[in-house]
Amino acid sequence: MKFINYLESITGIGIYPLVSLFVFLGFFLLVTLYVIKGNKKYFDKLSQLPINDQKQ
């Protein structure tokens, strides 16, 4: 018996792909808003961290 047959026999299994899509889209939108609205000076500072490492 194929794996898809097992999934089809579970009641309400069709909701899981929809929920995971909404979770992914929500996370993606939140990260996008964070990057767009974020403090540009802070992002510039973070982008320079590997270059301006002051450890000796």
HELIX and SHEET records of a PDB file:
HELIX    1   1 PHE A    3  GLU A    8  1                                   6    
HELIX    2   2 ILE A   15  LYS A   37  1                                  23    
HELIX    3   3 LYS A   40  SER A   47  1                                   8    
END                                                                             
